[in-house]
Amino acid sequence: MKSNIFRLIILILLVLLKPSFAQSSLGLTESKPERSFDAKELATKMLLSKSVVVYLAPLIYIAERGLTEERLRQIGCRYETDDAEMLAELARLVGQANPEAARIKSEKTFEPREAIYLQSLGGSRTTLLFDRYSTNVPNAEGMVDNKKISASQSVISDIYRWAAKLPPVEKCESFLRQYR
């Protein structure tokens, strides 16, 4: 009961958040979003999830080019929980990053370094992927169920802080330890 109330409060807060977005013109071109993305729908899906699996790319793969979602699942550090409070916290962190439909088209290949897989109570799955970190742009590029998004760059370190609350995965402890 307590966790359901907590989820409801988080959902209300996410709905009330007014997104603030930044754009950069560093070699990027403005384009119309490919498909509709609804941040409220994502927030609802996250809050109604029964479990989550998060993959983080270990630092030894930071320079690897051509990293795919499948390869990330093979080499990545896996963090999993069905704890309602942890799920609500992850939803809050992603919501605070103000995800929006991507308005900037990048010429570079999307290379996921963080993957979030949410399993809903009804059995459906929602996938969030975030691209390799770049100091040249203020926003992290990502995808939600194959819809391009952008979000505050802070979402990446927030995901690491969140994962650090779960049992350690040895190959990621070298960099995740700083968030514990």
Secondary structure, DSSP 4 states (H G I P E B T S, - for coil): -HHHHHHHHHHHHHHHPPP------SS-EE---SS---HHHHHHHHHTEEEEEEEE--GGGTT-SS--HHHHHHHSEEEEE--HHHHHHHHHHHHHT--EE--EE-SSPP-EEEEEEEEETTS-EEEEEEEPP-TTSSEEEEEETTEEEEEETHHHHHHHHHHTTSPP-GGGHHHHGGG-
